[in-house]
Every structure is written in C-alpha cells, then in structure tokens.
Amino acid sequence: NFHVMFGCNNITFDGFTVTAPADSPNTDGIHMGRSTDVKILNTNIGTGDDCVSLGDGSRKITVQGVKCGPGHGISVGSLGRYTTEDNVEGVTVKNCTLTATQNGVRIKTWPDAPGTITVFDIHFEDITMNNVLNPIIIDQEYCPWNACNKK
C-alpha cells in the first residue's frame, strides 16, 4: 500500500526518496488526508501508483521541486466516496518534473457518490512533463476496478 501515509499538521518532507517498481500495485509514494500546512520539497518518488496523493481535508499544501516517475503522477483524490469527507483547498504544485508517468496532475472524484465535497484554490505551475500519457486530468468518473455505479 502507501509508502508514507499521514494525517497531521505542519510537516515538511525535504530531500525525501521513495522507490518502488513501476508495476507495483497501489503503492502511493506519499499520501495525506486531513492535513494542514504540509510541504513536500526536493523529493524523488518513483512507484507503481501516485507519487503524491492528497485525500480529503488537505489544506495549505505545497508540492515543489518533486521529481516523479514512474507512477501515476500527482493526484488530488480520490474524493467524494463518503459523506464524512472534508474540502480540499490551498494546494500548490510547482516546479515539478514528471517522467514516464501514466498521468501528470489530476483531480479525481467518484461518480454517483454520497459525499459532497469542494475542491478549490488549486494551482499547478511550471510543471515539466516528459513521456506522460495524460498530462492534465479532471476525472469525475474515477472508478477503479469497476467498483462503483457510473450514473
């Protein structure tokens, strides 16, 4: 599963490295949720899933100088699957390089889900993408393993 997963406030990762095979399933490099004032800086992440993923309740997040690849890119979500989720706000992803990833930057939400969530104040700046299949995605029908109803 996740290499690093947390829900906390005021934490910085600087010069952090995560390495896993490109075909390793569900191996997010860094996943957070219900966290405020998080900085992920000058970090190298290569996995079989998201390099960085932000779950519900992520606020004031900076992802800067991250080298991502292989993997699924940098993701906000997946969101909206549960009624207890909190908004995501104040996210900045900048000066990052994604190489040989399935996605670049994305926001993913579940279709026909009971949750109501707002994602706002999201900034993607100065992102370099090399050999990225889907550079920018807003996926409002995220449904891994066909585990949902796509109404």
C-alpha positions as a printed Julia matrix, in Angstrom:
151×3 Matrix{Float64}:
   0.0    0.0     0.0
   1.22   3.51    0.76
   4.88   4.05    1.47
   4.06   7.05    3.66
   0.55   7.92    4.84
  -0.35  10.56    7.38
  -2.91  12.99    8.67
  -1.2   15.78   10.57
  -0.31  19.47   10.62
   2.88  21.41    9.96
   5.16  18.77    8.46
   7.88  19.07    5.81
   9.45  16.39    3.65
  12.67  17.75    2.11
  15.09  15.58    0.14
  12.92  12.5     0.64
  13.2    9.48   -1.71
  10.7    6.7    -2.42
  11.5    3.94   -4.92
   9.31   1.01   -5.95
   8.94  -0.98   -9.19
   6.71   0.6   -11.84
   4.42  -2.43  -11.78
   3.91  -2.47   -8.0
   0.16  -2.07   -7.32
  -1.33   0.65   -5.11
   2.0    1.95   -3.88
   1.45   5.7    -3.45
   4.71   7.38   -2.52
   3.27   9.97   -0.11
  -0.44  10.08    0.73
  -2.04  12.55    3.1
  -5.5   13.39    4.3
  -6.95  15.72    6.93
  -3.64  17.57    6.96
  -2.79  21.28    7.04
   0.41  23.16    6.23
   2.32  20.33    4.52
   5.39  20.88    2.35
   6.89  18.23    0.08
  10.11  19.69   -1.31
  13.04  18.48   -3.45
  11.83  14.91   -3.35
  12.25  11.94   -5.74
   9.38   9.47   -6.0
   9.05   6.51   -8.37
   6.26   3.99   -7.71
   3.54   1.92   -9.33
   0.84   4.41   -8.26
   0.55   8.12   -7.38
   3.81   9.8    -6.48
   1.9   12.2    -4.22
  -1.81  11.91   -3.42
  -3.94  14.29   -1.4
  -7.05  12.98    0.29
  -9.95  14.84    1.81
  -9.27  17.6     4.32
  -5.92  18.55    2.75
  -5.33  22.29    3.24
  -2.4   24.62    2.59
  -0.29  22.01    0.78
   2.89  22.79   -1.2
   4.47  20.23   -3.53
   7.6   21.81   -5.0
  10.7   20.5    -6.74
   9.39  16.95   -6.85
  10.69  14.5    -9.46
   8.01  11.9   -10.12
   8.27   8.77  -12.21
   7.47   6.11  -12.87
   3.96   6.19  -11.44
   0.53   7.7   -11.87
   1.57  11.32  -11.28
   0.45  13.82   -8.64
  -3.21  13.48   -7.62
  -5.87  15.24   -5.61
  -8.25  12.47   -4.6
  -9.94  10.27   -4.98
 -12.74  12.23   -3.33
 -16.48  12.13   -2.72
 -16.92   8.46   -1.95
 -18.0    9.03    1.68
 -20.32  11.58    3.33
 -17.77  12.37    6.05
 -15.15  13.92    3.74
 -13.81  17.46    4.16
 -12.99  20.02    1.44
  -9.58  20.29   -0.18
  -8.18  23.81   -0.52
  -4.99  25.8    -0.96
  -2.88  23.32   -2.93
   0.15  24.45   -4.94
   2.16  22.06   -7.11
   5.07  23.83   -8.79
   8.49  23.35  -10.33
   7.98  19.59  -10.57
   9.15  17.16  -13.24
   7.15  14.08  -14.19
   8.84  11.45  -16.33
   7.34   8.25  -17.76
   4.14   8.55  -15.75
   0.63   7.5   -16.68
  -0.77  10.89  -15.61
   0.65  14.28  -14.9
  -1.53  16.24  -12.48
  -5.1   15.2   -11.78
  -8.16  15.64   -9.64
 -10.29  12.51   -9.26
 -13.78  12.11   -7.8
 -16.13   9.15   -7.55
 -19.3    9.18   -9.68
 -22.74   8.87   -8.1
 -21.18   9.0    -4.64
 -22.98  10.19   -1.49
 -20.3   12.68   -0.48
 -20.44  16.39   -1.21
 -17.0   17.97   -1.29
 -15.49  21.14   -2.72
 -12.01  21.36   -4.2
 -10.76  24.93   -4.64
  -7.71  27.18   -4.75
  -5.62  24.58   -6.6
  -2.56  25.78   -8.56
  -0.38  23.76  -10.93
   2.62  25.88  -12.01
   5.77  25.27  -14.05
   5.33  21.51  -14.39
   7.66  19.71  -16.82
   6.28  16.51  -18.31
   8.36  14.0   -20.24
   6.68  10.96  -21.78
   3.45  11.49  -19.77
   0.4    9.73  -21.21
  -2.31  12.05  -19.75
  -0.77  15.41  -18.76
  -3.8   17.04  -17.05
  -6.95  15.2   -15.93
 -10.05  16.19  -14.02
 -11.75  12.81  -13.67
 -15.28  12.99  -12.25
 -15.91   9.33  -13.01
 -12.99   7.77  -11.18
 -13.97   4.16  -10.67
 -11.06   1.78  -10.07
 -11.72  -1.91  -10.53
 -15.3   -1.03  -11.7
 -16.27  -0.83   -8.02
 -18.96   1.84   -8.44
 -22.06   2.9   -10.31
 -21.29   5.41  -13.08
 -24.71   7.11  -13.12
